[in-house]
Amino acid sequence: MDKVVASAREAVADIPDGATLSVGGFGLCGVPIALIDALLEQGAEDLTTISNNCGVDDQALGVLLYAGRIAKTISSFVGGNKELARLYLSGELEVELTPQGSLAERLRAGGTGIPAFYTPTGVGTLVADGGIPVRYDAEGTVVATSEPKEVRRFGDQDFVLETALTADFGLVRAAVGDRHGNLVFHESARNFNPLCGMAATITIAEVEELVEPGEILPESVHLPGVFVQRVVVVGPEGKRIERRTTRPRPGAAAPAAAGTESTEA
């Protein structure tokens, strides 16, 4: 089955208001930027996003935040986005904080049909006991908090029950994909992408390079095409560095000033 669509705009055209999205990436690495930008143009709102972090200021998922399109985010880290903090503390955004490893496993469980699992992460904290602020009102008063979770003892250790996460649509970015939807991610850009692709009913993959079926060795596939419904070719352009950090090399000229630039990572 040829799953290639003509453009990012066409790929996201049927994402409705109120949809839940699982979105790959870590910081700005491996983020499906073309699909996010197309979704911004498409206009869907009242979205729930599941991602490691909800973008950075006005980049990646941050563009949807600035446009007021996201109603709730399920993330493990929100410290890199000032607009998210403003929306959260002013009562305009619901935030469900989840430990990073638990977030990854919740997505994997959703993709494999496992409804819940036990983990030691969070035992003895607000993660298990409940009480993490989920929503504030306009005056900055907490109006909703996380619920307590089941804690069960196995052997001599306590474990907290975490439930699986699933999404209506998954947005991922891969280095290479074929027409059947088999995907290969480049090094650390793999991050949450396979998990977000597994957990969604309809997964849309933007790929830098499209190859024909059979050109990717089966053992090299990171996300099989059975999890992917649409593929759009976007090329390598548009990727950015979140924080550029350099140090002088012996005998070399001083590095350029810190800033944002294209990268092949």
C-alpha positions in Angstrom: 0.0 0.0 0.0 1.4 3.4 -1.0 0.9 5.7 2.0 2.6 8.8 0.5 0.5 12.0 0.5 1.3 15.0 -1.6 1.9 17.6 1.2 1.9 18.2 4.9 -1.2 20.3 4.5 -3.1 17.3 3.0 -1.7 15.0 5.6 -3.3 17.0 8.5 -6.4 18.2 6.8 -8.8 15.9 8.7 -7.5 16.5 12.2 -10.6 17.9 14.0 -11.0 20.3 16.9 -10.6 18.5 20.2 -8.3 15.8 18.8 -5.6 14.2 21.0 -2.2 14.2 19.4 1.0 12.2 20.3 3.9 14.3 19.0 7.5 13.0 18.7 10.6 15.0 19.5 12.8 16.0 22.4 13.4 19.7 22.7 13.8 20.6 19.0 15.4 17.2 18.1 13.2 15.0 15.9 10.2 17.3 16.0 7.7 17.0 13.1 8.0 20.7 12.4 6.4 20.6 8.9 3.3 18.8 10.2 3.0 21.2 13.2 3.2 24.2 10.9 0.6 22.7 8.6 -1.7 22.1 11.5 -1.2 25.7 12.6 -2.3 26.8 9.1 -5.2 24.3 9.1 -6.7 25.8 12.2 -7.7 22.9 14.5 -8.1 24.0 18.1 -8.9 22.8 21.6 -6.2 20.1 21.1 -4.7 17.8 23.7 -1.0 17.1 23.0 1.1 14.2 24.4 4.8 15.0 24.1 8.0 15.0 26.1 7.9 18.8 26.2 5.4 21.1 24.6 7.9 22.8 22.3 10.0 25.8 23.2 9.1 29.5 22.9 7.4 30.0 19.6 9.0 26.9 18.0 7.8 23.3 17.5 4.6 22.8 19.5 5.2 26.3 20.9 3.6 27.8 17.7 0.3 26.1 18.5 0.5 27.3 22.1 1.1 30.9 21.0 -1.9 30.6 18.7 -4.1 29.3 21.6 -4.8 26.0 19.9 -3.8 23.6 22.8 -6.2 23.1 25.7 -4.2 20.4 27.5 -0.7 19.0 27.4 0.5 15.7 28.9 4.3 16.2 29.2 7.3 15.4 31.4 9.0 18.8 31.1 7.5 22.2 30.7 10.4 24.5 31.8 11.6 25.5 28.4 8.5 27.4 27.4 7.5 30.7 29.0 4.2 30.9 27.1 3.2 27.5 28.5 4.0 28.7 32.1 1.9 31.8 31.5 -1.1 29.9 30.1 -0.9 27.3 32.8 -0.7 29.7 35.7 -3.5 31.9 34.3 -5.9 29.1 33.9 -5.9 28.9 30.1 -4.1 25.5 29.8 -4.5 22.2 31.6 -1.2 20.4 32.3 -0.7 16.7 33.2 2.9 16.2 34.4 4.3 12.7 34.1 7.8 11.4 34.8 9.7 11.0 31.6 10.2 7.3 31.7 6.7 6.7 32.8 5.5 8.9 29.9 7.5 6.8 27.4 6.2 3.6 28.9 2.6 4.9 28.9 2.9 5.5 25.2 4.5 2.2 24.5 1.8 0.4 26.5 -0.9 2.3 24.5 0.7 1.1 21.3 0.9 -2.5 22.3 -2.6 -2.8 23.9 -1.5 -2.9 27.5 -4.0 -0.9 29.6 -1.8 -0.2 32.6 1.5 -1.2 34.3 3.2 -0.9 37.7 6.4 1.2 38.2 8.4 2.2 41.2 8.8 5.7 39.8 6.8 8.3 41.8 6.1 6.2 44.8 6.1 8.3 47.9 5.6 11.5 45.9 2.7 13.6 44.6 2.9 11.5 41.4 1.4 8.6 43.4 -0.3 10.4 46.2 -2.0 13.0 44.0 -2.2 16.8 44.5 -0.1 18.0 41.5 -1.8 21.2 40.2 -3.5 20.4 36.9 -5.4 23.6 36.4 -5.4 27.1 37.9 -8.0 29.8 37.6 -7.4 33.3 36.3 -6.4 34.5 39.8 -3.7 31.8 40.1 -5.7 29.6 42.5 -5.4 25.8 42.0 -8.8 24.5 40.9 -7.9 20.9 39.9 -5.2 18.5 41.0 -4.1 15.1 40.0 -5.9 12.1 41.5 -4.2 9.6 43.8 -3.0 6.4 42.0 -3.1 2.8 43.1 0.0 1.7 44.9 0.7 -2.0 45.3 3.5 -3.9 46.9 5.4 -6.6 45.1 8.0 -8.4 47.1 9.6 -5.8 49.3 9.0 -2.7 47.1 6.0 -0.5 46.4 4.9 0.3 42.8 2.4 2.8 41.4 -0.1 2.0 38.7 0.2 4.1 35.5 -2.3 3.9 32.8 -1.6 3.7 29.0 -1.8 6.7 26.7 -3.3 6.6 23.2 -4.0 9.4 20.7 -6.3 10.1 17.8 -3.4 11.2 15.6 0.4 10.8 15.9 2.8 13.2 14.4 6.4 12.0 13.9 9.6 12.9 12.0 11.9 10.3 10.4 15.2 10.5 8.5 14.1 7.8 6.0 10.8 6.2 5.2 9.4 4.0 2.4 6.0 4.0 0.7 4.7 1.4 3.1 5.4 3.6 6.1 8.5 1.8 7.5 10.6 4.4 9.3 14.2 4.9 10.3 15.1 7.7 12.7 18.5 9.4 12.9 20.4 8.8 16.2 18.9 10.8 19.0 16.1 12.1 16.8 14.6 8.7 17.4 13.6 9.7 21.0 9.8 9.7 21.5 9.0 9.3 17.8 8.5 5.5 17.7 6.4 5.5 20.9 4.2 8.4 19.7 3.7 6.6 16.4 2.7 3.4 18.1 0.2 5.0 20.4 -1.9 6.8 17.7 -4.9 5.5 15.7 -3.7 7.5 12.7 0.1 8.2 12.5 1.4 10.7 10.1 5.2 10.7 9.4 7.1 13.4 7.8 10.3 12.0 6.3 13.5 13.7 5.0 14.1 11.0 2.4 11.7 8.6 0.7 12.9 5.2 -0.6 11.1 2.4 -2.3 9.9 -0.7 -0.4 12.7 -3.2 0.2 15.5 -0.5 0.4 15.3 -0.4 4.2 16.6 -3.6 5.7 14.0 -5.2 8.0 16.4 -5.2 10.9 17.0 -1.5 10.4 13.3 -0.5 10.8 12.7 1.5 14.0 8.9 1.9 13.5 7.2 -0.7 11.2 4.7 0.5 8.6 1.8 -1.2 10.3 1.8 1.7 12.8 2.0 4.4 10.1 -1.0 5.5 7.9 0.5 8.5 6.0 3.9 9.6 4.8 4.9 13.0 3.5 8.3 14.0 2.2 9.6 17.3 3.7 13.3 17.2 3.1 16.0 18.1 5.6 15.4 21.9 5.8 14.0 23.8 8.8 15.6 21.9 11.6 17.1 24.1 14.4 19.4 23.9 17.3 17.7 24.6 20.7 20.8 25.8 22.4 24.1 26.0 20.6 27.1 25.3 22.9 30.7 25.3 21.6 34.2 25.4 22.9 37.4 26.5 21.2 39.5 23.9 19.6 43.3 24.1 20.1 44.7 26.2 17.3 41.3 27.0 15.8 39.6 30.4 15.5 37.0 31.4 18.1 33.6 30.0 17.4 30.8 32.1 16.0 28.4 33.7 18.4 25.7 31.5 19.9 22.5 31.4 18.0 20.1 29.3 16.0 21.1 27.6 12.8 20.3 24.6 10.6 21.7 21.2 11.6 21.8 17.7 10.2 21.2 16.2 13.7 
